[in-house]
Structures are given as C-alpha cells and as structure tokens.
C-alpha cells in the first residue's frame, strides 16, 4: 500500500504563497529561494517554483526495491526519488527516506529491550 508523503504545488511567488498557507495553519519545515516544505497536522505541502520541480503527488516507499522502474536520483536532503507519470499524465514522485544511524540504533535497542 502506498503512503502519501506530500503534495507539491507550483507557485509563482514563493514568499506570498508561504505567507498565505501559514495564515491557514501550516508551519514551515524548510524554505529556500526555490521551494518550501510546509506541514499541518498529518499533511505535508511542498511549494515549488515551476522551473525547479513539477507539481506532483509524492508517495513514500519503505525500500529502494519498491521504486518503479526508472532512474533513481537523490535530493539535497539525502532522500532518494523517482518521478514518473500515471496513466493520465499526472506526475508522481516515489520517495525513499534512508534511516539515520540514530534511528537504526533506536530500532536495535527497542528490539532488544528487556522490561
């Protein structure tokens, strides 16, 4: 089953769009000159300028083996991704978030925790 990671919208004025979404209850997780990641409750919203990223829906995968066929690339945050289109031409992103060393240690400790 696919897990929704985020929805990405193209905007003409990033600063104005961020301000508007923040007035609607979103909080900025990251922002630079070309894109911003916002969050509210359980929804992440990416705002991008059209020359940097296409508007898309992103689904998280648990491993690189779950990626559809195609060229896997790396975002600057270390996540791995692949863009493709669905049967109707909509852009989809499949994204894999590598586990940090701290996450792996915690999983190992949790798995061997003796109460």
VEXVEX-296093 format. One record per residue: residue in three letters; x, y negated, z negated of N, C-alpha, C, O in turn; residue number from 1. Coordinates in nm, 4 decimals. Atoms other than C-alpha are relative to their C-alpha. Example, Ala and Ser with C-alpha at 12.3 -4.5 7.8 and 13.67 -1.06 7.14 Angstrom:
2
ALA|0.0890|0.1190|0.0000|1.2300|0.4500|-0.7800|0.0900|-0.1200|0.0000|0.1936|-0.1181|-0.0665|1
SER|-0.0820|0.1190|0.0060|1.3670|0.1060|-0.7140|-0.0770|-0.1090|-0.0730|-0.0261|-0.2198|-0.0899|2
//
This chain:
115
UNK|0.0836|0.1171|0.0000|0.0000|0.0000|0.0000|0.0890|-0.1247|0.0000|0.1865|-0.1327|-0.0748|1
UNK|-0.0764|0.1232|-0.0079|0.1310|-0.3433|0.0915|-0.0362|-0.0925|-0.1160|-0.1519|-0.1000|-0.1574|2
UNK|0.0211|0.0967|0.1064|0.1745|-0.6026|-0.1824|0.0265|-0.1396|0.0557|0.1333|-0.1654|0.1112|3
UNK|-0.0176|0.1362|-0.0485|0.1215|-0.9683|-0.0931|0.1105|-0.0679|-0.0790|0.1080|-0.0681|-0.2020|4
UNK|-0.1060|0.0751|0.0662|0.4361|-1.1696|-0.1675|-0.0312|-0.1490|0.0043|-0.0303|-0.2155|-0.0993|5
UNK|0.0340|0.1416|-0.0117|0.3431|-1.5133|-0.0322|-0.0661|-0.0289|0.1332|-0.0624|0.0526|0.2254|6
UNK|0.0546|0.0533|-0.1241|0.1625|-1.7117|0.2333|0.0830|-0.1231|0.0336|0.1122|-0.2039|-0.0545|7
UNK|-0.0799|0.1152|-0.0423|0.3637|-1.9653|0.4355|-0.0784|-0.0845|0.0991|-0.1309|-0.0343|0.1985|8
UNK|0.0667|0.0956|-0.0875|0.2118|-2.2735|0.5930|0.1028|-0.0987|0.0543|0.1947|-0.1393|-0.0169|9
UNK|-0.0842|0.1054|-0.0571|0.3829|-2.5155|0.8299|-0.0618|-0.1342|-0.0340|-0.1835|-0.1515|-0.0273|10
UNK|0.0455|0.1349|0.0338|0.3608|-2.8796|0.7255|0.0872|-0.1011|0.0742|0.2042|-0.0750|0.1024|11
UNK|-0.0747|0.1049|-0.0689|0.4653|-3.1991|0.8991|0.0791|-0.0861|-0.0979|0.1872|-0.1344|-0.0641|12
UNK|-0.0644|0.0832|0.0998|0.5561|-3.3883|0.5801|0.0098|0.0813|-0.1290|-0.0871|0.0919|-0.2042|13
UNK|-0.0174|-0.0916|0.1129|0.7007|-3.1584|0.3136|-0.0262|-0.0687|-0.1339|-0.0955|-0.0134|-0.2193|14
UNK|0.0176|0.0711|0.1272|0.7110|-3.4166|0.0338|-0.1476|-0.0255|-0.0279|-0.1951|-0.0014|-0.1389|15
UNK|0.1427|0.0281|0.0167|0.3486|-3.5187|0.0890|-0.0780|0.1279|-0.0301|-0.1663|0.1286|-0.1159|16
UNK|0.0707|-0.1272|0.0210|0.2330|-3.1552|0.1091|0.0270|0.0550|-0.1401|-0.0647|0.1035|-0.2064|17
UNK|-0.0334|-0.0479|0.1350|0.4185|-3.0596|-0.2113|-0.0789|-0.0799|-0.1037|-0.1366|-0.0225|-0.1959|18
UNK|0.0746|0.0840|0.0941|0.2626|-3.3539|-0.3940|-0.1483|0.0378|-0.0016|-0.2094|0.0451|-0.1083|19
UNK|0.1416|-0.0347|-0.0061|-0.0851|-3.2574|-0.2713|-0.0270|0.1342|-0.0686|-0.1192|0.1450|-0.1495|20
UNK|0.0232|-0.1313|0.0616|-0.0552|-2.8896|-0.3695|0.0251|-0.0036|-0.1500|-0.0437|0.0648|-0.2258|21
UNK|-0.0225|0.0136|0.1441|0.0903|-2.9859|-0.7075|-0.1204|-0.0659|-0.0674|-0.1527|-0.0330|-0.1816|22
UNK|0.1198|0.0623|0.0572|-0.2162|-3.2062|-0.7632|-0.1154|0.0997|-0.0084|-0.2141|0.0746|-0.0776|23
UNK|0.1020|-0.1053|0.0030|-0.4219|-2.8887|-0.7047|0.0351|0.1108|-0.0993|-0.0350|0.2116|-0.1075|24
UNK|-0.0355|-0.0975|0.1032|-0.2427|-2.6991|-0.9827|0.1200|0.0872|0.0315|0.1588|0.1693|-0.0517|25
UNK|-0.1196|-0.0773|-0.0321|0.0570|-2.5494|-0.8021|0.1212|-0.0591|-0.0715|0.1233|-0.1783|-0.1024|26
UNK|-0.1250|0.0408|0.0615|0.4041|-2.5661|-0.9615|0.1125|0.0340|0.0970|0.1104|0.1401|0.1595|27
UNK|-0.1131|-0.0222|-0.0904|0.7274|-2.5985|-0.7611|0.0977|0.0983|-0.0643|0.1470|0.0745|-0.1746|28
UNK|-0.1036|-0.0935|0.0434|0.9565|-2.2952|-0.7986|0.1342|-0.0346|0.0638|0.2394|-0.0168|0.0024|29
UNK|-0.1205|0.0377|-0.0726|1.2066|-2.4175|-0.5372|-0.0393|-0.1011|0.1064|-0.1482|-0.0942|0.1636|30
UNK|0.0245|0.0953|-0.1083|1.2338|-2.7089|-0.2965|0.1324|-0.0535|0.0511|0.2228|-0.0840|-0.0267|31
UNK|-0.1111|0.0709|-0.0627|1.4878|-2.8444|-0.0499|-0.0579|-0.0843|0.1131|-0.1776|-0.1131|0.1129|32
UNK|0.0486|0.0879|-0.1072|1.4631|-3.0563|0.2659|-0.0845|0.0712|0.1051|-0.1539|0.0053|0.1825|33
UNK|0.0681|-0.0725|-0.1076|1.3150|-2.7784|0.4832|-0.1144|0.0892|-0.0467|-0.1983|0.1291|0.0341|34
UNK|0.1100|-0.0844|0.0475|1.0861|-2.5731|0.2602|-0.0130|-0.0084|-0.1510|0.0783|-0.0525|-0.2208|35
UNK|0.0262|-0.0042|0.1439|0.9318|-2.5342|-0.0832|-0.0799|0.1258|-0.0306|-0.1636|0.1688|0.0487|36
UNK|0.0790|-0.1137|0.0479|0.8002|-2.2365|-0.2782|-0.0772|-0.0477|-0.1217|-0.0195|-0.0933|-0.2204|37
UNK|0.0892|0.0418|0.1068|0.5019|-2.3144|-0.4973|-0.0715|0.1213|-0.0568|-0.0818|0.2248|0.0090|38
UNK|0.0697|-0.1124|0.0620|0.3117|-2.0939|-0.7381|-0.1148|-0.0514|-0.0848|-0.1050|-0.1564|-0.1483|39
UNK|0.1116|0.0217|0.0907|-0.0228|-2.0922|-0.9138|-0.0572|0.1367|-0.0345|-0.0853|0.2173|0.0542|40
UNK|0.0482|-0.1291|0.0484|-0.1451|-1.8015|-1.1229|0.0745|0.1132|0.0700|0.1946|0.1288|0.0477|41
UNK|-0.0672|-0.1129|-0.0653|-0.0694|-1.4961|-0.9044|0.0204|-0.0224|0.1501|0.0362|0.0742|0.2248|42
UNK|-0.0185|0.0299|-0.1417|-0.0305|-1.6744|-0.5675|0.1245|-0.0845|0.0214|0.1432|-0.1864|-0.0452|43
UNK|-0.1149|0.0794|-0.0409|0.2947|-1.7959|-0.4117|-0.0294|-0.0567|0.1389|-0.0791|0.0131|0.2273|44
UNK|0.0247|0.0702|-0.1247|0.2727|-2.0509|-0.1315|0.1292|-0.0660|0.0448|0.1863|-0.1481|-0.0270|45
UNK|-0.1179|0.0633|-0.0580|0.5659|-2.1436|0.0915|-0.0469|-0.1092|0.0954|-0.1338|-0.0862|0.1795|46
UNK|0.0258|0.1101|-0.0932|0.5508|-2.4806|0.2667|0.1282|-0.0196|0.0787|0.2346|-0.0408|0.0205|47
UNK|-0.1197|0.0056|-0.0835|0.7889|-2.4989|0.5620|-0.0190|-0.1005|0.1127|-0.1310|-0.1287|0.1555|48
UNK|0.0095|0.0831|-0.1201|0.8727|-2.7356|0.8415|0.0065|0.0946|0.1194|0.0799|0.1934|0.1156|49
UNK|0.0154|-0.0942|-0.1113|0.7890|-2.5750|1.1770|0.1310|0.0455|0.0656|0.1382|0.1576|0.1160|50
UNK|-0.1248|-0.0390|-0.0659|1.1474|-2.5745|1.3088|0.0804|0.1022|-0.0805|0.1762|0.1591|-0.0282|51
UNK|-0.0765|-0.0900|0.0862|1.2678|-2.3581|1.0170|-0.0595|0.1410|-0.0128|0.0135|0.2400|-0.0084|52
UNK|0.0674|-0.1285|0.0205|1.0102|-2.0803|0.9682|-0.1380|-0.0057|0.0639|-0.2003|-0.1119|0.0661|53
UNK|0.1376|-0.0009|-0.0513|0.6862|-1.9740|1.1351|-0.0989|0.0105|-0.1165|-0.0649|0.0602|-0.2238|54
UNK|0.1068|-0.0267|0.0961|0.3596|-1.9837|0.9449|-0.0207|0.1514|-0.0023|-0.0205|0.2155|0.1029|55
UNK|0.0084|-0.1463|0.0074|0.3125|-1.6281|0.8154|-0.0598|0.0445|-0.1332|-0.0791|-0.0346|-0.2255|56
UNK|0.0365|-0.0680|0.1235|0.1883|-1.3872|0.5529|0.1135|0.0979|-0.0289|0.1560|0.1723|0.0595|57
UNK|-0.1129|-0.0865|0.0361|0.4634|-1.2031|0.3639|-0.0449|0.1106|-0.0938|-0.1192|0.0878|-0.1892|58
UNK|0.0274|-0.1166|0.0823|0.4380|-0.8555|0.2173|0.1307|0.0521|-0.0584|0.2312|0.0629|0.0119|59
UNK|-0.1177|-0.0543|0.0667|0.6842|-0.7174|-0.0356|0.0059|0.1513|0.0200|-0.0957|0.2201|0.0097|60
UNK|-0.0217|-0.1442|-0.0065|0.8313|-0.3711|0.0194|0.0929|0.0392|-0.1144|0.1700|-0.0436|-0.1629|61
UNK|-0.0794|-0.0482|0.1129|0.9966|-0.1585|-0.2509|0.1403|0.0437|0.0388|0.2284|0.0542|-0.0466|62
UNK|-0.1324|-0.0412|-0.0461|1.2901|-0.0480|-0.0370|0.0156|-0.0380|0.1467|-0.0828|-0.0624|0.2165|63
UNK|-0.0249|0.0317|-0.1408|1.4543|-0.1224|0.2957|-0.0571|0.1061|0.0921|-0.0864|0.0772|0.2081|64
UNK|0.0577|-0.1084|-0.0794|1.3228|0.2151|0.4180|-0.1462|-0.0280|0.0374|-0.1971|0.0290|0.1340|65
UNK|0.1397|0.0326|-0.0267|0.9699|0.0683|0.4072|-0.0159|-0.1113|0.1027|-0.1282|-0.1456|0.1399|66
UNK|0.0058|0.1057|-0.1010|1.0594|-0.2054|0.6572|-0.0438|0.0596|0.1338|-0.0063|0.1723|0.1662|67
UNK|0.0318|-0.0468|-0.1348|0.9050|-0.1733|1.0038|0.1252|-0.0074|0.0871|0.2243|-0.0689|0.0477|68
UNK|-0.1167|0.0057|-0.0890|1.1433|-0.1249|1.2966|0.0316|-0.1448|0.0386|-0.0590|-0.2255|0.0594|69
UNK|-0.0421|0.1336|-0.0405|1.3440|-0.4345|1.3848|0.1260|-0.0412|-0.0722|0.1816|0.0341|-0.1521|70
UNK|-0.1241|0.0507|0.0592|1.6381|-0.6474|1.2830|-0.0274|-0.0606|-0.1376|-0.1006|-0.1588|-0.1499|71
UNK|0.0139|0.0505|0.1362|1.6559|-0.6993|0.9073|0.1047|-0.1089|-0.0210|0.2228|-0.0901|0.0083|72
UNK|-0.0890|0.1132|0.0255|1.8040|-1.0360|0.8094|-0.0001|-0.0317|-0.1487|-0.0754|0.0278|-0.2258|73
UNK|-0.0089|0.0365|0.1408|1.8982|-1.1989|0.4801|-0.0268|-0.1495|-0.0182|0.0327|-0.2337|0.0490|74
UNK|0.0252|0.1385|0.0384|1.7542|-1.5178|0.3299|0.1150|-0.0474|-0.0885|0.1920|0.0338|-0.1398|75
UNK|-0.1079|0.0546|0.0830|1.9883|-1.7510|0.1407|-0.0118|0.0382|-0.1462|0.0856|0.0264|-0.2205|76
UNK|0.0156|-0.0441|0.1395|1.8414|-1.6220|-0.1892|0.0355|0.1468|-0.0202|0.0213|0.1998|-0.1304|77
UNK|-0.0410|-0.1397|0.0106|1.9648|-1.2690|-0.1123|-0.1083|0.0997|0.0367|-0.0802|0.2189|0.0491|78
UNK|0.1062|-0.0923|-0.0400|1.6269|-1.1228|-0.0180|0.0211|0.0413|0.1454|0.0777|-0.0341|0.2246|79
UNK|-0.0079|-0.0514|-0.1363|1.6107|-0.9118|0.2975|-0.1380|-0.0135|0.0620|-0.2391|0.0071|-0.0051|80
UNK|0.1297|0.0227|-0.0631|1.3388|-0.9828|0.5512|0.0017|0.0394|0.1471|0.1064|0.0554|0.2098|81
UNK|0.0206|-0.0296|-0.1407|1.1988|-0.8992|0.8902|-0.1324|-0.0632|0.0406|-0.2349|-0.0395|-0.0232|82
UNK|0.1234|0.0564|-0.0553|0.9448|-1.0988|1.0915|-0.0475|0.0897|0.1140|0.0331|0.1411|0.1915|83
UNK|0.0597|-0.0714|-0.1128|0.7067|-0.9196|1.3275|-0.1414|-0.0548|0.0188|-0.1844|-0.1419|-0.0569|84
UNK|0.1374|0.0449|-0.0249|0.3573|-0.9706|1.4684|-0.0956|0.1173|-0.0138|-0.0615|0.2320|0.0151|85
UNK|0.1028|-0.1027|0.0065|0.0373|-0.7828|1.4029|-0.0640|0.0159|0.1376|-0.0208|-0.0474|0.2339|86
UNK|0.0645|-0.0285|-0.1290|-0.1922|-0.6556|1.6789|-0.0648|-0.1228|0.0631|-0.0929|-0.1224|0.1829|87
UNK|0.0662|0.1207|-0.0501|-0.3473|-1.0042|1.7135|0.0961|-0.1176|0.0183|0.0538|-0.2288|0.0500|88
UNK|-0.1002|0.1044|-0.0198|-0.0217|-1.2009|1.7314|0.0315|-0.0842|-0.1229|0.1089|-0.1794|-0.1137|89
UNK|-0.0311|0.0719|0.1238|-0.0177|-1.3238|1.3698|0.1383|0.0411|-0.0500|0.1748|0.1585|-0.0427|90
UNK|-0.1344|-0.0298|0.0486|0.3314|-1.3488|1.2206|-0.0078|0.0558|-0.1416|-0.0726|-0.0010|-0.2295|91
UNK|-0.0115|-0.0643|0.1306|0.4024|-1.1169|0.9292|0.1474|0.0025|-0.0385|0.2350|0.0162|0.0469|92
UNK|-0.1353|-0.0177|0.0513|0.7108|-1.1100|0.7110|-0.0031|0.1155|-0.0982|-0.0898|0.1213|-0.1855|93
UNK|-0.0200|-0.1052|0.0984|0.8210|-0.7986|0.5283|0.1258|-0.0385|-0.0757|0.2291|-0.0673|-0.0152|94
UNK|-0.1102|0.0496|0.0813|1.0482|-0.8874|0.2380|0.0352|0.0999|-0.1090|-0.0521|0.1597|-0.1719|95
UNK|-0.0520|-0.0898|0.1035|1.2644|-0.6815|0.0049|0.0840|-0.0827|-0.0960|0.1760|-0.1532|-0.0546|96
UNK|-0.0738|0.0713|0.1041|1.3900|-0.8266|-0.3231|0.0936|0.0985|-0.0685|0.0481|0.1806|-0.1482|97
UNK|-0.0942|-0.0899|0.0685|1.7081|-0.6445|-0.4310|-0.0047|-0.0242|-0.1509|-0.0198|-0.1375|-0.1966|98
UNK|0.0000|0.0102|0.1458|1.7162|-0.5732|-0.8019|0.1323|-0.0605|-0.0459|0.2386|-0.0286|0.0073|99
UNK|-0.1219|0.0559|0.0579|1.9617|-0.7768|-1.0047|0.0628|0.1040|-0.0920|-0.0031|0.1991|-0.1339|100
UNK|-0.0688|-0.0927|0.0896|2.2186|-0.5988|-1.2168|-0.0700|0.0027|-0.1358|-0.0809|0.1087|-0.1974|101
UNK|0.0690|0.0056|0.1288|2.0320|-0.7173|-1.5287|-0.1290|0.0822|0.0037|-0.1607|0.1519|-0.0927|102
UNK|0.1230|-0.0792|-0.0134|1.7054|-0.5636|-1.4004|0.0312|0.1495|-0.0040|-0.0394|0.2264|-0.0691|103
UNK|-0.0364|-0.1420|-0.0019|1.8792|-0.2314|-1.3324|0.0405|0.0487|-0.1385|0.0039|0.1592|-0.1785|104
UNK|-0.0406|-0.0384|0.1359|2.0357|-0.2262|-1.6803|-0.1224|0.0119|-0.0893|-0.1332|0.1059|-0.1681|105
UNK|0.1216|-0.0051|0.0823|1.6990|-0.3046|-1.8399|-0.0827|0.1243|0.0325|-0.1340|0.1895|-0.0584|106
UNK|0.0739|-0.1211|-0.0376|1.5289|-0.0260|-1.6422|0.0677|0.1237|-0.0600|0.0008|0.2137|-0.1107|107
UNK|-0.0722|-0.1148|0.0550|1.8006|0.2156|-1.7509|-0.0219|0.0073|-0.1505|-0.0490|0.1146|-0.2044|108
UNK|0.0200|0.0016|0.1448|1.7703|0.1065|-2.1148|-0.1430|0.0376|-0.0361|-0.1644|0.1128|-0.1312|109
UNK|0.1392|-0.0316|0.0269|1.3891|0.1245|-2.1034|-0.0274|0.1486|0.0191|-0.1059|0.2082|-0.0546|110
UNK|0.0203|-0.1421|-0.0288|1.4068|0.4743|-1.9559|0.0593|0.0914|-0.1037|0.0175|0.2064|-0.1172|111
UNK|-0.0661|-0.0830|0.1003|1.6299|0.5983|-2.2337|-0.0222|-0.0511|-0.1417|0.0506|-0.0154|-0.2344|112
UNK|0.0296|0.0571|0.1323|1.4771|0.4065|-2.5227|-0.0620|0.1073|-0.0883|-0.1572|0.1748|-0.0491|113
UNK|0.0554|-0.0958|0.0966|1.4151|0.6239|-2.8268|-0.0656|-0.0803|-0.1117|0.0024|-0.1569|-0.1800|114
UNK|0.0683|0.0799|0.1038|1.1496|0.4797|-3.0625|0.0449|0.0352|-0.1399|-0.0035|-0.0232|-0.2368|115
//
